[in-house]
Every structure is written in structure tokens, then in C-alpha cells.
Amino acid sequence: MSTPTDRQTAVTTPPNQAPKKRQTQLSAGSSGSADHANIDQLLTKGSIGEDLTNIWSERDLHGHSVLHVASFVGVNNELFDRILQSVKDQSTLKEICNLKSSDEKTALSIACERGHLEIVKKLYDLTDSSNDLYSPIHIAAMNGHTNVVEYLVREKNVDVNSLMNIYGFTPLHLAAQYGRVEMVYYLIDELGAKKDIACTTEGMLPIHTAILNNNVEVLKALVHIHSKEHEVSTVKYYERLSNDHIHINPLLLAIANSHSEEEGVTPETLKASAEMVKFLVNELDADYSLSGNNGISALHMASEVGNCDLINFFVTEKKEKVDQVCDITEDTPLYLAVINCHLDAVKLLVSLGADINAKNRRGNSPLSIAQELSSKHEKFQNINQFLSSQ
């Protein structure tokens, strides 16, 4: 099977001639580059047909063709028609429309991404999206383009609940993930999108993708819609979801998502994660004792991921006992913070009165395990020094 590059060369390159590489980049910030400007100028020439035919083989360093650029820029209908008409052979035109850039995007993908409906209409029947990671409706939904989604569903009979090829997300999952509140309402209220379809790989509902991405407004919309349809309060609906062992517990997911030392996590992200947890607890009455989860409370989980904001929230605002123990292991929050090497969380818990000598079922205390771990791993030495000084 040919790679996108092989296919690109076979379709667009004359025999014994390598495809040309232009020093351009198709991105929101690239429209000012010299080569991008040259392509734009070429697209807007009065007599474009013959010139355009000669540059079908040209690609920038990211594999973008003139058709990719035209779809990105959103050229007018007449001009786009002339671009398509410049390729006389229909089979060749379809091959060109199906060419993918180095990031696996067709011209149709880009048009859906940018919300250029008229270009989507012209490219849809010329493009095979069956093997794409994201189908046109998924791309339009995640970018909030209701006009494109409406066209695909009402005119092209695309299933609004269609699953994404690999991860099994529906358009609603992706709208929730990317914080598209208006799209969420539109998909549900106007197009009849189903809200209880779990993705095929992780078992997550759209509510879960909203939580994972700290989209509180989307979560509010989804819970409100659900509770309204089931004629129960939002709190009661959330309680049903939390106690449904088929699906992931939303509060557990939100706290796990607030890990303080994950790669790429920013203070803003941590703050947003904490706000999501607080919304679940304060507004939806989420059970933060989590007694059904092997006796591991929300405070235990916050300590395990090292989120000091949440530790402080549960101890000072919600009056959780700082030395509460897990039902099975009898680990305290401090013990979990120690073994997961969260120095700031350790310091905070101690300042809140945590007992450094509280033993679990195995007879280990936060202090003793810190001493043991620091003898084997250098990264635990600061925690051991701090606890030993108490």
C-alpha cells in the first residue's frame, strides 16, 4: 500500500521528476509568508486554469497543495470552481482531492476545520473519508461549525451519532471535549444526537470528555439536558450517573485529571481542573467520601495526584479528616502523597495536622516509607529530610 507521500508523487509528478517542495506552511499564522502569499496571488489571477495545472505537483514542506491552501483560505465559489475545472480528468481530480498533507489532512478536512461550507459542498463527493481518523462531521463538530454539521446531516445523510474510526467518539463527544457549548445544544436539540453513547475504547460518555478537558459550561449543559429529559433534578441525575457502575465515576475522573506533575500541565490547567472538581462537589453534590471505591476518598485521590488546591479544599472547606484511612490498606492521604513523591502536598498535609507516624495495615508510616524510599531513590530524599525534621 502506498504512503501518502508515494501516492502524492505518483499522481502529481511527471516521470523521472521529483515533486517540488515549497518553503511554506499552512497554518493560521503562515498567511504572511512569502510563498503563501505567492500561492494566494496565483489563485486570484484572472486566467488561472493553465497556470494552476502546472503547479499541481508543487507541495510545501508539510505536504500542502494549492487545493489545501484554497480550502484553508476559503476562496470564493467562482475561483474554487476554476481550480477544480483546471483538472480535466475526473479520476485524476478525485486523486488530487484525496491527497493528504503530512498531518494526514485532505482539502476537505481543512474546509470542515475552517467552516468553509461552500468548499465542503464541492469537495465532499470527491473525497473518500472512510479511512480518516476524523470524519468531516467530527472535524466540523469539534470546531463548532453548525452550518457544516447541518449540511452533512440533512443533505448528505451523515449519521449524527456516527463513531470515529479508532477511538469511537461521536461528534457530541468531540464537541464536549473542545468546549463547544452551542454545538452541544445544536447536536442534541436540533439533530437528535444521543447523549448516552459510550465511546468504544474507554467507555466514556460526552460528560466524561467535558470533565477531562475542564469544560464546566459544557458539563452544565449536558447535565441540565439530561435531568430535564428524565424529569429529575440535576443533582439527582448526577447521583444516578455516579452510582452507575457501567460508566466512569465523574468525580474520580476529574480528580485523576488534576495531577500536579503531569508533563505539560500549567498552573492554569491545574486551576481549571480544581474548579471542575469543586463544581461537581458544590453544585452537583458529588459524594467526595467515595465510600464505594474501596474506601478511597476524594482527599486520598487529591493527595495521590499531588493537587494542593484540592487537598486544602477538602480539609479546610469540606472538613474532611486529614488522617482518614482507606478501607482496605488503611493508607492516609499523607502516606499516598509520600509514595507518589509530592513534596508540596506532603508539606501541606503536615501543616494541616497529618500524622507522620500513622501506620497502615502493612505497618508502614509516612515517615518510615519515606526513609525506605529515599535509601533507594534520590528523588525521595527531600521528602525524607522534611519529615525527619518534624
Backbone hydrogen bonds, N-H to C=O, Kabsch-Sander energy under -0.5 kcal/mol:
donor,donor_aa,acceptor,acceptor_aa,energy
7,R,3,T,-2.9
8,Q,4,P,-2.3
9,T,5,T,-2.4
10,A,6,D,-2.6
11,V,7,R,-2.1
12,T,8,Q,-2.3
13,T,9,T,-1.9
17,Q,14,P,-1.5
22,R,20,K,-0.5
22,R,59,R,-3.5
24,T,22,R,-2.3
27,S,25,Q,-1.1
30,S,27,S,-1.7
33,S,30,S,-2.2
37,A,33,S,-2.3
38,N,34,A,-2.0
39,I,35,D,-2.3
40,D,36,H,-2.6
41,Q,37,A,-2.5
42,L,38,N,-2.2
43,L,39,I,-2.4
44,T,40,D,-1.3
45,K,42,L,-1.3
48,I,46,G,-0.8
52,L,48,I,-2.9
53,T,49,G,-1.9
54,N,50,E,-1.3
55,I,51,D,-0.6
55,I,52,L,-1.2
56,W,53,T,-0.9
58,E,55,I,-1.4
59,R,20,K,-2.1
60,D,64,H,-1.5
61,L,22,R,-1.3
61,L,24,T,-0.6
63,G,60,D,-2.1
69,V,65,S,-2.2
70,A,66,V,-3.0
71,S,67,L,-2.0
72,F,68,H,-2.0
73,V,69,V,-3.1
74,G,70,A,-2.3
75,V,70,A,-1.4
80,F,76,N,-2.5
81,D,77,N,-2.6
82,R,78,E,-1.9
83,I,79,L,-1.8
84,L,80,F,-2.3
85,Q,81,D,-2.6
86,S,82,R,-1.0
86,S,83,I,-0.6
87,V,84,L,-1.3
88,K,86,S,-0.7
90,Q,88,K,-0.5
93,L,89,D,-2.2
94,K,90,Q,-2.2
95,E,91,S,-1.9
96,I,92,T,-2.4
97,C,93,L,-2.5
98,N,94,K,-1.5
99,L,96,I,-1.3
101,S,105,K,-2.2
102,S,62,H,-2.8
104,E,101,S,-2.1
107,A,97,C,-0.7
110,I,106,T,-1.9
111,A,107,A,-2.3
112,C,108,L,-2.5
113,E,109,S,-2.2
114,R,110,I,-2.2
115,G,111,A,-1.1
116,H,111,A,-2.2
117,L,115,G,-1.4
120,V,116,H,-2.1
121,K,117,L,-2.4
122,K,118,E,-1.4
123,L,119,I,-1.9
124,Y,120,V,-2.2
126,L,123,L,-1.0
127,T,123,L,-0.8
127,T,124,Y,-1.0
129,S,127,T,-0.8
132,D,129,S,-1.4
139,I,135,S,-2.3
140,A,136,P,-2.5
141,A,137,I,-2.1
142,M,138,H,-2.4
143,N,139,I,-1.2
144,G,141,A,-1.1
145,H,140,A,-2.4
146,T,144,G,-1.2
149,V,145,H,-2.0
150,E,146,T,-2.8
151,Y,147,N,-1.8
152,L,148,V,-2.4
153,V,149,V,-2.3
154,R,150,E,-3.0
155,E,151,Y,-2.3
156,K,151,Y,-1.3
158,V,152,L,-2.6
162,S,159,D,-2.1
164,M,169,F,-1.7
168,G,164,M,-1.0
174,L,170,T,-1.7
175,A,171,P,-2.5
176,A,172,L,-2.3
177,Q,173,H,-2.3
178,Y,174,L,-2.3
179,G,176,A,-1.0
180,R,175,A,-2.7
181,V,179,G,-1.4
184,V,180,R,-2.3
185,Y,181,V,-2.2
186,Y,182,E,-2.5
187,L,183,M,-3.1
188,I,184,V,-1.9
189,D,185,Y,-3.3
190,E,185,Y,-0.5
190,E,186,Y,-1.8
191,L,186,Y,-1.4
192,G,188,I,-0.7
193,A,187,L,-3.2
198,A,196,D,-0.7
199,C,204,M,-2.6
201,T,167,Y,-1.1
203,G,199,C,-1.2
208,H,205,L,-0.8
209,T,205,L,-1.5
210,A,206,P,-2.0
211,I,207,I,-2.0
212,L,208,H,-2.8
213,N,209,T,-1.0
214,N,211,I,-1.9
215,N,210,A,-2.8
216,V,214,N,-1.3
219,L,215,N,-2.1
220,K,216,V,-2.7
221,A,217,E,-2.0
222,L,218,V,-2.7
223,V,219,L,-2.7
224,H,220,K,-2.4
225,I,221,A,-2.5
226,H,222,L,-2.5
227,S,223,V,-2.8
228,K,224,H,-2.3
229,E,225,I,-2.2
230,H,226,H,-2.1
231,E,228,K,-0.7
232,V,227,S,-2.4
237,Y,233,S,-2.6
238,Y,234,T,-2.6
239,E,235,V,-2.3
240,R,236,K,-2.0
241,L,237,Y,-2.3
242,S,238,Y,-2.7
243,N,239,E,-1.8
244,D,241,L,-1.0
245,H,243,N,-0.9
247,H,244,D,-1.2
253,L,249,N,-2.2
254,A,250,P,-2.5
255,I,251,L,-2.4
256,A,252,L,-2.5
257,N,253,L,-1.6
258,S,255,I,-1.9
259,H,256,A,-0.7
260,S,305,V,-2.3
262,E,259,H,-0.7
265,V,262,E,-1.9
270,L,266,T,-2.4
271,K,267,P,-2.3
272,A,268,E,-2.3
273,S,269,T,-2.5
274,A,270,L,-2.4
275,E,271,K,-2.3
276,M,272,A,-1.9
277,V,273,S,-2.0
278,K,274,A,-2.5
279,F,275,E,-2.2
280,L,276,M,-2.2
281,V,277,V,-2.2
282,N,278,K,-3.4
283,E,279,F,-2.2
284,L,279,F,-1.2
285,D,281,V,-0.5
286,A,280,L,-2.3
288,Y,286,A,-1.0
290,L,287,D,-0.6
293,N,290,L,-2.0
294,N,292,G,-0.8
295,G,291,S,-0.7
296,I,293,N,-1.7
297,S,295,G,-0.7
298,A,288,Y,-3.1
301,M,297,S,-2.0
302,A,298,A,-2.7
303,S,299,L,-2.1
304,E,300,H,-2.3
305,V,301,M,-2.0
306,G,302,A,-0.7
307,N,302,A,-2.2
308,C,306,G,-1.1
311,I,307,N,-2.2
312,N,308,C,-2.7
313,F,309,D,-1.9
314,F,310,L,-2.7
315,V,311,I,-2.1
316,T,312,N,-2.6
317,E,312,N,-0.8
317,E,313,F,-1.2
318,K,313,F,-1.7
320,E,314,F,-2.7
324,Q,321,K,-1.5
326,C,331,D,-1.6
327,D,294,N,-0.5
328,I,294,N,-0.8
330,E,326,C,-0.9
336,L,332,T,-1.8
337,A,333,P,-2.1
338,V,334,L,-2.3
339,I,335,Y,-2.4
340,N,336,L,-1.2
341,C,338,V,-2.0
342,H,337,A,-2.5
343,L,341,C,-0.8
346,V,342,H,-2.3
347,K,343,L,-2.6
348,L,344,D,-2.3
349,L,345,A,-2.7
350,V,346,V,-2.3
351,S,347,K,-2.2
352,L,348,L,-1.4
353,G,350,V,-1.7
354,A,349,L,-2.6
356,I,354,A,-0.6
358,A,355,D,-1.0
360,N,364,N,-2.4
361,R,329,T,-2.6
363,G,360,N,-1.9
367,L,356,I,-2.3
369,I,365,S,-2.6
370,A,366,P,-1.6
371,Q,367,L,-2.1
372,E,368,S,-2.1
373,L,369,I,-2.7
374,S,370,A,-2.3
375,S,371,Q,-1.1
376,K,372,E,-0.5
376,K,373,L,-1.0
377,H,373,L,-2.9
380,F,377,H,-1.5
381,Q,378,E,-2.1
384,N,380,F,-2.3
385,Q,381,Q,-2.7
386,F,382,N,-2.2
387,L,383,I,-2.6
388,S,384,N,-2.6
389,S,385,Q,-1.0
389,S,386,F,-0.6
390,Q,387,L,-1.3
